Amino acid sequence: MEELVKIMLASGKAGLDLALYVLMPVLVIMMGIMKVVEARGILALVAKLLRPFLRRFGIPGTGAFAIVQMLLVSFAAPLATLAIMEKDGTSKRQIAATLAMVLTLSQANVVFPMVAVGLNLGAIMLTSIVGGLAAAALTYYLFARSADDASPPEAGIVPDPEKCRRTTTLNLLIVGGQEAIQVILGTIPILILAIFLVNILKATGAIALLETLLTPLFRLIGFPPVAVLPLATKYLAGGTAMMGVTLNLLKEGAITTRELNRMAGFITNPCDLVGVAVLISAGNRCASVVRPAIAGVVAGILIRGVLHLLMF
C-alpha cells in the first residue's frame, strides 16, 4: 500500500509540473494569438482561399480552421470547429474526413514544447499535412463513402465586424489566455490519471515485458527498445502524458534527438483514448462516423511514420 501511495504522489507531481510549467506557457501565448487572428477575420480569409483546394480531399472550407487549431493551438482546439460542422449543414461524410484529418495531424501542445529538445518542426509540419490530407481523402472516398452526403452549402465562420472594432488586441490576447488556462485545468485530472496508469504498468513489469517482445521489431526499424514506453504511454494515456515520459527519457539520455524524430510520425498525433473521446464529444453526428474516420487515421499515421523513418 505504501508503494501505491508513492506512485500516486509521484504521478500527481509529474502531471502538475507538465501542465503548469510546460503546457500552460505555450498554450496561453498560442491561443491568445489565435484569438486575435480569428477576430480580425484572417482565419475566415484563409478558409475562403483554401476551400477549393480542401474540397478535393473531402474537407469543407471550415476545415482550414481545424488544421490551424490543431497545428498551432492544441488537440482540443478543433473541437469548436467540429461543433460548428455539427450544426451548419456539413454532411457526415465531410465530418468524417475532417475528423480523420484532425486525428492524424500533430498536436501543437505536444510539438512546440518538444521542439525545444530537438524535434524537427519543419518535418513535423510537412508530414502532418501530407498524412492528414491522405487520411481525409481515404476516409471521404473509401471508408465513409456510404455515409449520407447531401452536399450542403458550406458555411463559413465570419467574425462580427462591430465586435471586432470594439475589442482591443490586448483584450483578445487576455481572453485567449484565459481560455487556454481553462483547457489546461480541464486536462490536469486526465493527465494525472494517465501518468498513474503508466507508472502502474511500469511497476508491475508490463512495460518491460512489451520491451522484450518488441525489441526485434524496433531494431529492424531503428527504434531503441525503450521506445516501448513512450509509444505505450501515447496510445494508452494520451499525447501529453507521452510528452512527459519522452522528455524524461531525453533528459536521462535513454533516447537521442534523432531517435525522437524517427518516432515522431507515430506519436505526435491525438489518435488515442483521450484525444478521440474529447473530439467526438462535438456531437452525435461526429460520434457516428468515428469508425470510418479511425480507418483513415491508421493509414495517415502509417504514411507519416514511414516518412519520418525515411527522413531521419
Number of C-alpha atoms within 10 A of each C-alpha: 6 7 8 13 10 11 18 19 13 15 22 19 14 18 24 18 14 19 22 14 10 18 22 20 15 20 25 23 16 21 26 23 19 21 20 23 15 18 20 20 16 15 22 21 14 15 20 15 13 16 18 13 12 20 14 13 22 22 26 27 23 26 28 21 21 26 23 18 24 25 25 22 27 26 29 20 23 26 22 15 19 26 18 18 26 18 11 13 14 23 20 25 28 29 30 31 34 35 33 34 33 33 30 37 33 31 30 25 25 26 24 21 17 19 12 10 14 14 20 18 14 9 17 23 15 14 24 27 19 17 29 30 26 24 33 34 26 24 33 29 14 13 22 26 16 12 16 11 15 11 12 11 11 15 15 18 18 14 15 11 11 8 11 16 11 9 13 11 18 11 14 21 20 18 17 22 24 16 17 25 20 13 17 19 15 11 16 18 13 17 27 24 17 23 28 23 18 25 19 17 16 14 14 11 12 12 20 17 12 15 18 12 13 15 16 14 12 16 11 9 12 14 20 20 20 20 21 21 20 24 19 17 28 28 20 18 25 27 30 29 27 26 23 22 20 23 17 13 18 16 12 10 10 14 19 16 14 14 18 25 22 23 24 22 27 23 28 28 27 27 28 18 14 21 20 19 12 15 25 19 14 19 16 11 21 23 19 15 23 20 15 23 30 23 17 31 29 18 20 31 26 16 21 29 22 16 19 20 17 8 10 13
